[in-house]
């Protein structure tokens, strides 16, 4: 139940068994959370709290890494040199986000190699949105506008997460993701204001990505198995449905401004609630993509495995260089 972060031996039972059975420590930990304290890596914490953070942060890191793949496919096909450079910069940002998040997860006592191994084996999950194809340049704009927009909506509250290393990593991540969202919206704006063919490209892309973007917030509150506990521990600050509604209310006016249509016939403004009513999400599709990887799941994992294999010599060279430099410093 309880563990001390960064311990080298997590299999110890004898000395910790009393801690496991002591409900007073649960209460003490919850009082710290309720009091607004920030939990740091070396603090005692419930094992379930640690495991929940590891699952969430590692999946977040995996999503940042896998999320580079659909965008990387468009670097050589971007319409102008400026667009290529912007897209390369964005992909570099996503790699950095993965680095921050893997580092935050490592403070909880699990190595990055183990987390990556889980991704490559298919044991670990990542955001389902990246298992959808991006067949047109408009999708790069829509991914920035809708996908990164949903990510920002979901992640800004994480800057106040109760776990310090995660919260601090999210500050920079959210700043950069907000920039990505604006950059994506700019691409869609150019297309929407272009020829009828350009505008149709943007509309087709929204038609493909609108519902998967809503699924990014996770299952509905009634079906979520983690949301209530995560909010109690202040890992999350808002429920899935609250964040999803916030995203819809922000995004629909942006689409209307561009003259684009949200592909939801049930979407309408609710004057009484002061927000939009929307249609039912296809949760069967959501769970099916999680289970079998959707259209691109196998390709995504195959690409990550190939990258891991092709990068063995790079990692070996970097490790050898680091050891050589360490030896020189020690000798000096």
C-alpha positions as CSV (number, residue, x, y, z in Angstrom):
1,X,0.0,0.0,0.0
2,X,2.8,2.4,0.9
3,X,6.2,2.8,-0.7
4,X,9.0,5.3,-0.6
5,X,9.9,6.5,-4.0
6,X,13.3,5.8,-5.5
7,X,13.8,2.8,-3.2
8,X,16.0,0.2,-5.0
9,X,14.2,-2.8,-3.4
10,X,10.4,-2.7,-3.8
11,X,10.0,-6.3,-2.8
12,X,10.7,-5.8,0.9
13,X,7.8,-7.0,3.0
14,X,8.7,-7.5,6.6
15,X,9.4,-3.9,7.7
16,X,6.7,-2.5,5.5
17,X,3.9,-4.8,6.4
18,X,2.8,-2.7,9.3
19,X,2.7,0.3,7.0
20,X,0.6,-1.7,4.6
21,X,-2.0,-2.5,7.3
22,X,-2.0,0.9,9.0
23,X,-5.1,2.8,7.8
24,X,-3.8,5.9,9.7
25,X,-1.1,6.4,7.1
26,X,-3.8,6.4,4.4
27,X,-5.6,9.1,6.3
28,X,-2.4,11.1,6.9
29,X,-1.6,11.0,3.2
30,X,-5.1,12.1,2.2
31,X,-4.9,15.0,4.7
32,X,-1.8,16.2,3.0
33,X,-3.6,16.0,-0.4
34,X,-6.6,17.8,1.0
35,X,-4.4,20.4,2.5
36,X,-2.9,21.3,-0.9
37,X,0.5,19.9,-0.2
38,X,2.7,18.8,-3.1
39,X,4.0,15.2,-3.0
40,X,7.6,14.8,-3.9
41,X,9.6,11.8,-5.1
42,X,11.1,10.8,-1.8
43,X,7.8,11.2,0.2
44,X,5.9,8.2,1.5
45,X,2.9,7.5,-0.6
46,X,0.3,4.8,-1.1
47,X,1.4,2.1,-3.5
48,X,-1.8,2.6,-5.4
49,X,-1.1,6.3,-5.8
50,X,2.4,5.5,-7.1
51,X,1.1,2.9,-9.5
52,X,-1.6,5.2,-10.8
53,X,0.9,7.9,-11.5
54,X,3.2,5.5,-13.2
55,X,0.4,4.3,-15.5
56,X,-0.8,7.8,-16.3
57,X,2.6,9.4,-16.8
58,X,4.1,6.6,-18.8
59,X,1.1,6.4,-21.1
60,X,1.3,10.2,-21.5
61,X,5.0,9.8,-22.5
62,X,4.2,7.0,-24.9
63,X,1.6,9.2,-26.5
64,X,4.0,12.0,-27.1
65,X,6.5,9.6,-28.8
66,X,4.0,7.7,-30.9
67,X,2.3,11.0,-31.8
68,X,5.4,12.0,-33.8
69,X,4.7,9.3,-36.4
70,X,1.6,10.7,-38.3
71,X,3.3,14.1,-38.4
72,X,6.7,12.7,-39.4
73,X,5.1,11.2,-42.4
74,X,4.3,14.6,-43.7
75,X,7.7,16.4,-43.2
76,X,8.9,15.7,-46.8
77,X,5.4,16.4,-48.3
78,X,4.6,19.7,-46.5
79,X,3.7,22.3,-49.1
80,X,6.4,24.8,-48.4
81,X,9.9,25.0,-46.8
82,X,8.4,27.1,-44.0
83,X,5.8,24.4,-43.3
84,X,8.5,21.7,-43.2
85,X,10.5,23.7,-40.7
86,X,7.5,24.4,-38.5
87,X,6.5,20.7,-38.6
88,X,10.0,19.6,-37.8
89,X,10.1,22.0,-34.8
90,X,6.8,20.6,-33.6
91,X,8.0,17.0,-33.8
92,X,11.1,18.0,-31.9
93,X,8.9,19.5,-29.2
94,X,6.9,16.2,-28.9
95,X,10.1,14.3,-28.4
96,X,11.1,16.7,-25.7
97,X,7.7,16.2,-24.0
98,X,8.3,12.4,-24.0
99,X,11.7,13.1,-22.4
100,X,10.2,15.2,-19.6
101,X,7.5,12.7,-18.9
102,X,9.7,9.6,-18.9
103,X,12.0,11.5,-16.5
104,X,9.0,12.3,-14.2
105,X,7.9,8.7,-14.3
106,X,11.4,7.5,-13.4
107,X,11.2,9.4,-10.1
108,X,8.6,6.9,-9.1
109,X,11.1,4.1,-9.2
110,X,10.7,2.5,-12.7
111,X,13.3,2.7,-15.4
112,X,12.7,4.3,-18.8
113,X,13.9,1.1,-20.5
114,X,11.2,-0.9,-18.7
115,X,8.5,1.6,-19.7
116,X,9.7,1.6,-23.4
117,X,9.8,-2.2,-23.3
118,X,6.1,-2.3,-22.3
119,X,5.3,0.0,-25.2
120,X,7.1,-2.1,-27.7
121,X,5.6,-5.3,-26.4
122,X,2.1,-3.9,-26.6
123,X,1.5,-4.1,-22.9
124,X,1.4,-0.3,-22.4
125,X,-1.2,1.8,-24.0
126,X,-1.1,5.3,-25.5
127,X,-3.7,7.8,-26.7
128,X,-6.1,6.1,-29.2
129,X,-6.1,9.2,-31.4
130,X,-2.7,8.3,-32.9
131,X,-4.1,5.1,-34.3
132,X,-6.1,7.0,-36.9
133,X,-4.5,7.8,-40.3
134,X,-3.5,11.2,-41.6
135,X,-4.0,10.9,-45.4
136,X,-4.0,14.7,-46.2
137,X,-2.0,17.8,-45.4
138,X,-5.2,19.2,-43.8
139,X,-4.9,16.5,-41.1
140,X,-1.7,18.1,-39.9
141,X,-3.7,21.2,-39.3
142,X,-6.6,19.4,-37.7
143,X,-4.3,17.4,-35.5
144,X,-2.8,20.6,-34.2
145,X,-6.1,22.3,-33.8
146,X,-8.3,19.5,-32.4
147,X,-5.9,16.9,-31.1
148,X,-3.5,19.3,-29.4
149,X,-6.4,21.5,-28.4
150,X,-8.0,18.5,-26.6
151,X,-4.6,17.7,-25.1
152,X,-4.2,21.3,-23.8
153,X,-7.7,21.2,-22.3
154,X,-6.9,17.9,-20.5
155,X,-3.4,18.8,-19.5
156,X,-3.5,22.4,-18.1
157,X,-5.1,21.2,-14.9
158,X,-2.2,18.7,-14.6
159,X,0.0,21.7,-13.9
160,X,-1.6,21.6,-10.4
161,X,-1.3,17.8,-10.1
162,X,-0.6,16.7,-6.5
163,X,2.6,15.0,-7.6
164,X,5.3,17.7,-8.0
165,X,7.6,16.2,-10.7
166,X,4.6,15.6,-13.0
167,X,3.1,19.1,-12.4
168,X,6.4,20.9,-13.1
169,X,6.9,18.9,-16.3
170,X,3.5,19.8,-17.5
171,X,4.1,23.6,-17.2
172,X,6.4,23.6,-20.2
173,X,4.5,20.9,-22.0
174,X,1.3,22.9,-21.9
175,X,3.0,26.1,-23.1
176,X,4.3,24.3,-26.2
177,X,1.1,22.4,-26.8
178,X,-0.8,25.7,-26.8
179,X,1.5,26.9,-29.5
180,X,1.0,23.7,-31.5
181,X,-2.8,24.2,-31.2
182,X,-2.5,27.8,-32.6
183,X,-0.2,26.6,-35.4
184,X,-2.7,23.9,-36.4
185,X,-5.6,26.3,-36.4
186,X,-3.6,28.6,-38.6
187,X,-3.2,25.8,-41.2
188,X,-6.9,25.1,-41.1
189,X,-7.7,28.8,-41.4
190,X,-5.6,29.1,-44.6
191,X,-7.3,26.0,-46.1
192,X,-10.8,27.3,-45.1
193,X,-10.1,30.6,-46.7
194,X,-8.7,29.1,-49.9
195,X,-10.3,27.5,-52.9
196,X,-13.4,25.3,-52.5
197,X,-11.2,22.3,-52.8
198,X,-9.0,23.5,-50.0
199,X,-11.9,24.2,-47.8
200,X,-13.3,20.7,-48.5
201,X,-10.0,19.2,-47.5
202,X,-10.3,20.9,-44.1
203,X,-13.9,19.8,-43.8
204,X,-13.1,16.2,-44.6
205,X,-10.3,16.2,-42.0
206,X,-12.7,17.6,-39.3
207,X,-15.2,14.9,-40.2
208,X,-12.5,12.2,-39.5
209,X,-11.0,13.7,-36.4
210,X,-13.9,15.3,-34.5
211,X,-15.2,12.2,-32.7
212,X,-11.8,10.6,-32.0
213,X,-10.7,14.0,-30.5
214,X,-13.7,13.8,-28.1
215,X,-12.6,10.2,-27.2
216,X,-9.2,11.5,-26.1
217,X,-10.8,12.6,-22.7
218,X,-11.5,9.0,-21.9
219,X,-14.7,7.1,-21.2
220,X,-17.8,8.9,-19.7
221,X,-17.7,9.5,-16.0
222,X,-20.2,6.7,-15.4
223,X,-17.8,4.2,-17.1
224,X,-14.5,5.5,-15.8
225,X,-12.8,3.3,-13.3
226,X,-10.0,5.7,-12.3
227,X,-11.4,9.2,-12.5
228,X,-13.1,9.5,-9.1
229,X,-10.0,8.3,-7.2
230,X,-7.7,10.4,-9.3
231,X,-9.6,13.5,-8.4
232,X,-9.7,12.6,-4.8
233,X,-5.9,12.4,-4.9
234,X,-5.8,15.6,-7.0
235,X,-3.9,13.8,-9.8
236,X,-6.8,15.1,-11.9
237,X,-8.8,18.2,-11.1
238,X,-11.8,17.7,-13.3
239,X,-13.7,14.7,-14.6
240,X,-13.6,13.4,-18.2
241,X,-17.0,14.7,-19.1
242,X,-16.3,18.2,-17.7
243,X,-13.1,18.5,-19.7
244,X,-14.8,17.2,-22.8
245,X,-17.6,19.7,-22.5
246,X,-15.1,22.5,-22.0
247,X,-13.3,21.5,-25.2
248,X,-16.5,21.4,-27.2
249,X,-17.6,24.8,-25.9
250,X,-14.3,26.3,-26.9
251,X,-13.9,24.6,-30.3
252,X,-17.4,24.9,-31.9
253,X,-17.2,28.7,-32.2
254,X,-13.8,28.4,-33.8
255,X,-15.2,26.1,-36.4
256,X,-18.2,28.4,-37.0
257,X,-15.8,31.4,-37.5
258,X,-14.1,29.5,-40.3
259,X,-17.4,28.4,-41.9
260,X,-16.7,24.7,-41.2
261,X,-19.2,22.2,-39.9
262,X,-18.9,20.0,-36.8
263,X,-20.0,16.5,-37.9
264,X,-22.6,16.2,-35.1
265,X,-26.3,16.5,-36.2
266,X,-27.3,16.7,-32.5
267,X,-24.9,19.6,-31.7
268,X,-26.9,22.6,-30.5
269,X,-26.5,25.5,-28.1
270,X,-28.3,25.0,-24.8
271,X,-29.2,28.5,-23.5
272,X,-30.2,27.2,-20.1
273,X,-26.9,25.4,-19.5
274,X,-24.8,28.0,-21.3
275,X,-23.0,25.3,-23.3
276,X,-23.5,22.9,-26.2
277,X,-25.5,19.7,-26.2
278,X,-23.8,17.1,-28.3
279,X,-24.5,13.7,-29.8
280,X,-23.5,10.3,-28.2
281,X,-19.9,9.2,-28.7
282,X,-19.4,5.8,-30.3
283,X,-17.9,4.1,-27.3
284,X,-17.8,0.8,-29.1
285,X,-15.3,2.3,-31.5
286,X,-13.3,3.8,-28.6
287,X,-12.9,0.4,-26.8
288,X,-12.3,-1.4,-30.1
289,X,-9.4,0.9,-30.9
290,X,-7.9,0.4,-27.5
291,X,-8.3,-3.4,-27.8
292,X,-7.0,-4.0,-31.4
293,X,-5.2,-0.8,-32.2
294,X,-7.6,0.5,-34.8
295,X,-6.4,1.2,-38.4
296,X,-2.8,2.2,-37.7
297,X,-2.0,0.5,-34.3
298,X,0.1,-2.3,-35.7
299,X,2.0,0.2,-38.0
300,X,2.7,2.5,-35.1
301,X,4.2,-0.2,-32.9
302,X,6.1,-1.7,-35.8
303,X,7.7,1.7,-36.5
304,X,8.6,2.1,-32.8
305,X,10.2,-1.3,-32.8
306,X,12.2,-0.6,-35.9
307,X,13.4,2.7,-34.4
308,X,14.5,0.9,-31.2
309,X,16.4,-1.7,-33.2
310,X,18.0,0.8,-35.5
311,X,19.0,3.0,-32.6
312,X,20.9,0.4,-30.6
313,X,24.3,1.6,-31.9
314,X,23.4,5.2,-31.2
315,X,22.5,4.4,-27.6
316,X,25.6,2.3,-27.2
317,X,27.8,5.0,-28.6
318,X,26.3,7.6,-26.3
319,X,26.7,5.4,-23.2
320,X,30.3,4.7,-24.1
321,X,31.0,8.4,-24.6
322,X,29.4,9.2,-21.2
323,X,31.5,6.6,-19.5
324,X,34.6,7.9,-21.2
325,X,33.9,11.5,-20.1
326,X,33.1,10.3,-16.6
327,X,36.4,8.5,-16.4
328,X,38.3,11.6,-17.6
329,X,36.6,13.7,-14.9
330,X,37.4,11.2,-12.3
331,X,41.0,11.1,-13.3
332,X,41.3,14.9,-13.3
